[in-house]
Amino acid sequence: MQKAVIEYGGEPVGIVVPEGNRLKFIAVKFHVHPLDEQRFDSPEAVTSAIRDLMVRGWPKEAMHA
């Protein structure tokens, strides 16, 4: 596993960095911040989580933080 830029909709939204045997996502755009510092098995899993977030929207607890 290696560092990689994660794009969504053609725009860079974060990076993944190896952490143990997984990848830690570091968000660089506000709209994907709920996923910041979560661990994933692959860059594709991050993209899938971003897609799910865009479809379902922000978690309510994040709206009040």
C-alpha positions as CSV (number, residue, x, y, z in Angstrom):
1,M,0.0,0.0,0.0
2,Q,1.2,3.5,-0.8
3,K,0.1,7.1,-0.6
4,A,-2.4,8.2,-3.1
5,V,-4.6,11.2,-4.0
6,I,-8.3,10.5,-3.8
7,E,-10.5,12.3,-6.4
8,Y,-14.2,12.5,-6.5
9,G,-16.0,14.1,-9.5
10,G,-12.6,14.9,-11.0
11,E,-11.6,17.0,-7.9
12,P,-8.9,16.0,-5.4
13,V,-10.8,15.6,-2.0
14,G,-8.1,13.9,0.1
15,I,-5.2,11.5,0.4
16,V,-4.7,8.0,1.8
17,V,-1.6,7.1,3.7
18,P,-0.6,3.6,4.8
19,E,-1.2,2.8,8.4
20,G,-0.5,-0.8,9.4
21,N,-2.2,-2.9,6.8
22,R,-4.9,-0.4,5.9
23,L,-5.1,3.1,4.5
24,K,-6.0,6.2,6.5
25,F,-8.0,8.8,4.7
26,I,-7.1,12.5,5.2
27,A,-9.8,14.8,4.0
28,V,-8.7,18.1,2.3
29,K,-12.2,19.2,1.3
30,F,-15.0,20.1,3.7
31,H,-17.7,18.0,2.1
32,V,-15.8,14.7,2.8
33,H,-14.7,15.7,6.3
34,P,-17.0,13.1,8.0
35,L,-14.6,10.4,6.6
36,D,-11.4,12.1,7.8
37,E,-9.0,9.7,9.6
38,Q,-11.1,6.7,8.9
39,R,-9.3,3.5,7.8
40,F,-10.0,1.7,4.5
41,D,-8.8,-1.5,2.8
42,S,-8.3,0.2,-0.6
43,P,-8.5,3.5,-2.4
44,E,-11.6,2.1,-4.1
45,A,-13.2,1.6,-0.7
46,V,-12.6,5.3,0.1
47,T,-14.2,6.4,-3.2
48,S,-17.2,4.2,-2.4
49,A,-17.6,5.7,1.0
50,I,-17.4,9.2,-0.5
51,R,-20.1,8.3,-3.0
52,D,-22.3,6.9,-0.2
53,L,-21.7,10.1,1.8
54,M,-22.7,12.3,-1.1
55,V,-25.9,10.3,-1.6
56,R,-27.0,10.2,2.0
57,G,-25.6,13.5,3.1
58,W,-23.8,14.6,6.3
59,P,-24.5,12.7,9.5
60,K,-26.8,14.8,11.8
61,E,-24.2,14.8,14.6
62,A,-21.6,16.4,12.3
63,M,-24.1,19.2,11.4
64,H,-24.2,20.3,15.1
65,A,-20.4,20.1,15.9
